[in-house]
């Protein structure tokens, strides 16, 4: 298992309505392509985020701390065959992501609060995560789930995603279960548009997107789910 390091990228997020989504998607379909890995209309993403007992990651998001980082474990379409540990960093208003594979057994061990075995053989990112679990007492904090429709464009390495049906949960023991109880965190008509790119966003794509976007937000799904779930 190895770490795949991506460079820092721009990442802009907007809260939009489903009507805006239809308009934007209609405009970009003639230029961008659906992600080649997409098998249906969308795919499901479920992420388990970690924080310490002082809620450092949460408050760093609130305060816009720069730089900042947080760990998450991510699965797709509810399947446990492909699991990734990701470290997401924010620095100078840009985003970087480090990632490595995990096994379901390792995730179950982490959720139970037990130490991972065979520390010396773990990939570097997983070693860092395990050390922070021990030193900072990182623990499961919130689960986010949503359905994503992704579009890509090679010039500028552009990736545009529509994230719908966003919900949160704190049923950590049911992370892999279809029976996990969830709470929606946006109004049914609202979703999140994400625009990611490397050095530049082509002008013609920017015009297609930003003429009909909604409210730009700096808050992550991690923040939104934790905030609304903590309010009861």
N, C-alpha and C positions, 0 to 999 in steps of 0.2 A: 504494500500500500504506500502511496506517495502523495505529497501535497502538490496540488496544481495552483500556482499563484497567478492571478490575473492582475493587470496593471490598474492603477486608479482610473475611475471613470466618472463622468458626470451622471447624476441621477436626479431627475426632477419628478415630483409627484403632484398629482392634482386630484381633488375630489370632484367627480363629475356625476351627472345624472345618466340614466339609461338612454334618454333621448339624445344627449350629447354623445354618448358612446356610439349610437347608431350613426350619427352624422359623421363623426371622426373616422369610424371604421369604414364607412362608405367612401370617404375621401382618400384613405391611404391604401385601399385594396388594389388600386391600379398601379401603385408604386412599390409597396412592400409585399413580402411574401409571408404566408403562415410559416411558423417554425417547422423545419423539416422533420423534427422529432415528434410533432403533434400527430396523434393517431385519430383523434376525434375532433369535436368542436372546441374542446377545452381539456385541461387536465387539473387535477386536484393537488394542492400543496398543503402539507401539514408540518408545522415547525414547532419544536419545543425549545423555548428560550430559557436562559439561565441568568440569575442575578445573585448578588450577595445579600446579606441580611440588612444592609443599610440602603438597599435599593439604588445602588450606585448607577447602574445602567439606565434605569428609569429616569433618575433626576439629571443625568448627563444629557439625555434626550430633551428633557424639558428646558434645560439651560443652554442647549446648543454647544456643549463642551467640545472643544476641538484641540487635539484629536480625541477620539473615543472609540471603543470597540465592544463587541458583545459576541457571545457564543450561542449557537443554535444547532439543533439536530433536525434534519429535514428528511421527510419521506414523500413519495409521489403516488397518488392514486391509492393510498392506503396500503401499499405493498411494503413488506419488510426485506425484500431481496436486495434493494438498492437504498442504502442509508448513507447520508453524508453529514459529517460534522463540519460546520462552517464558522469561521471567524470573520465577522464583518467589521471593517474599520471605516471611520469617517475622518478625513483630514483635508483641510483647505477646501471645504465644500465639495470634496470628491469622495468616491467610495472605492474601497478595495476589498476583495474577498479571497480568503485562503480556505482550502477545503481538503478533506481526506475522507476515506471510507471508514465506516464503522459496521460492526455486526449487530444483529438484534440482541445477542447475548450481552454484548458490551453496553448497549443502550438500557437493557433491563437492569443491569448492574448499577448503572449511573442513576436511574430513576429510584432504585431502592436505597441510594445513598451509600453504597459499598464501594471500596476502592477497586480500580481495575487491576487485573492480574498481569504479571509479566511486563512490568513497566519498561524495562530496558529494551524490549522488542517493539514497543509502540511507535508509530510514525511520529515525527516531531510535533505536529500540530496537536495530536492526541495527548502527547506528553505535556505540552503546555496547558491544555485543558485540564488534565488530571492534577497538575501542580496547583492550578488556580482553584480547583475544587478543594484541595487540601489547605492551601494558604489563605484564600479569600472566602472559603466556605461557599463557593458557588453551588447553587441548588436549582432544581426545576422551578420555574417562576410562572410561566404562562404558556399556553399552547395557542397558536393561531392557525386558522384554516381558511382556505378560499379556493375558488376556481379561477384559473388563468387562461386567457386567450393571448398568445404571443405572436407578434409580427417581427420580422427582421429585415435588415437592409445592409448589404456588405460594406458600402461606402460609409466610412465613419464608424463601422461596427455598431449600427443603430439597432436597438431592441425596444419595441413598444409593446406594453402589456396592459390588458384590461383585467383587473382583479375584482371578481364579483363574489357575492354571498360570503362576505368576510365575517368570521365568527371567532369566538375565543372560548377557551375552556381551561379549567384547572384540575381536570381528572387525569393526572399524570399516569396513573397506573393503566389507563385505557388509551394510551397514546397510539397503540396499534389496532385498537378496536373500532369497529363500525358503530358500536353502541355508545361511544363517548358523547356525553351530554355537552352541547354547545350553546352559546348565546350570541345572537347577531349583534354587531357593534356599529352598524350603519343603518340608516333607513333603507327599506327594501328597494327604493328607486335609486340608491346611490352606490357608486363603486369608485375604485381608485385607478387612475391612469398613471403608469410609470413610463418615463422616457429616459432611456440610458444610451450613452454613446461615449466614444473615446475622446479624441481631440476636438472634433467638430460635429455639428449637426447640419446636414445640407439645408440650404435656405428653403428649397421647395418643400422639404419635409416639415420644416419648422412652420411654414405658412399653412400647411394642411392641418397641422395639429393645434397650434396655439391660437388660431382664429376662433376656436370653439371650445376652449378648455374652461374648467371651472376654477374653484378656489385652490391655489397652490398651498400645499401643506408641507411642513418640515417634520411632522410627527410620523413615526413608523407604525406599522401594524402591531408590533410589539407594544409600543406605548399605548395605542388606542385600545387594544384588547385588555391590557393590564388596568388601564384607567377605568374603563367601563365595568369590568368584572369586580374591581375593588369597591365600586360604589353599590354593589349588591343589586 
